[in-house]
Amino acid sequence: MLLNQFLLLSAILFTIGVYGVIVRKNGVLVLMSIELVLNAVNINLIVFSTYWGVAGQVFALFTIAIAAAEVGVGLAIVLLIYRNLRSVDIDELDEMKG
């Protein structure tokens, strides 16, 4: 396959992820959108690693590890928000200001 096809796929995933982060109000869906952005970055890293021999695969593994940590911390925050507000709506977070 051509380099352009992978870059187009990555750009589409990145665009969908950024759109999801901006538009969504549900905390879990925002986390899923961030994962889409990180997967788009991983596709770019792997493609450039395959074509030019750069150590992109190593960086992709680090990105996957960071994404796993982000999901763990993010879901813990969403669960605490749900416990306090009985909703995971991000717009209601301003009520928690102290």
C-alpha positions in Angstrom: 0.0 0.0 0.0 1.1 3.6 -0.5 2.2 6.0 2.1 -0.5 8.4 1.2 -3.3 5.9 2.1 -2.0 5.4 5.6 -1.5 9.1 6.1 -5.1 9.7 4.9 -6.4 7.1 7.3 -4.4 8.7 10.1 -5.7 12.1 9.3 -9.3 10.9 9.2 -8.9 9.2 12.6 -7.2 12.3 14.0 -10.0 14.5 12.8 -12.7 12.3 14.2 -10.9 12.2 17.5 -10.5 16.0 17.7 -14.1 16.5 16.8 -15.2 14.1 19.5 -13.1 15.9 22.1 -14.5 19.3 21.2 -18.2 18.3 20.8 -18.9 15.5 23.3 -20.2 16.2 26.7 -19.9 12.7 28.1 -16.5 12.0 29.9 -16.2 8.5 28.7 -16.7 9.5 25.1 -14.1 12.2 25.4 -11.6 9.6 26.6 -12.5 7.4 23.6 -11.9 10.3 21.3 -8.5 10.9 22.9 -7.7 7.3 22.2 -8.6 7.8 18.5 -6.1 10.7 18.4 -3.4 8.6 20.0 -4.1 5.7 17.6 -3.8 8.1 14.6 -0.4 9.1 16.0 0.6 5.5 16.3 -0.3 4.8 12.7 1.9 7.7 11.6 4.8 6.5 13.7 4.6 2.9 12.4 4.2 4.0 8.7 7.2 6.4 8.9 9.2 3.7 10.7 8.4 1.2 7.9 9.3 3.6 5.1 12.3 5.3 6.5 13.7 2.9 9.2 13.3 5.3 12.0 12.6 3.9 15.5 8.9 4.8 15.3 7.8 1.4 16.5 9.5 2.0 19.9 7.8 5.4 20.2 4.5 3.7 19.3 4.9 1.3 22.2 5.6 4.2 24.5 2.5 5.9 23.2 0.4 2.7 23.8 1.8 2.6 27.4 0.9 6.3 27.9 -2.6 5.7 26.5 -3.1 2.8 28.9 -2.1 5.0 31.9 -4.3 7.8 30.6 -7.3 5.5 30.4 -6.7 4.3 34.0 -6.4 7.7 35.4 -9.2 9.1 33.2 -11.7 6.4 34.2 -10.9 6.9 37.9 -11.6 10.6 37.5 -14.9 9.9 35.6 -16.0 7.4 38.4 -15.3 10.0 41.1 -17.3 12.6 39.1 -20.1 10.2 38.7 -20.0 9.4 42.5 -20.3 13.0 43.4 -22.7 14.3 40.7 -24.6 11.2 39.5 -23.7 12.2 36.0 -20.6 12.1 33.7 -21.6 15.3 31.9 -18.5 17.5 31.5 -20.6 20.7 31.6 -21.6 20.1 35.2 -18.0 20.1 36.4 -18.1 23.8 37.2 -20.3 23.0 40.1 -17.4 21.3 41.8 -15.4 24.5 42.1 -14.4 25.1 45.7 
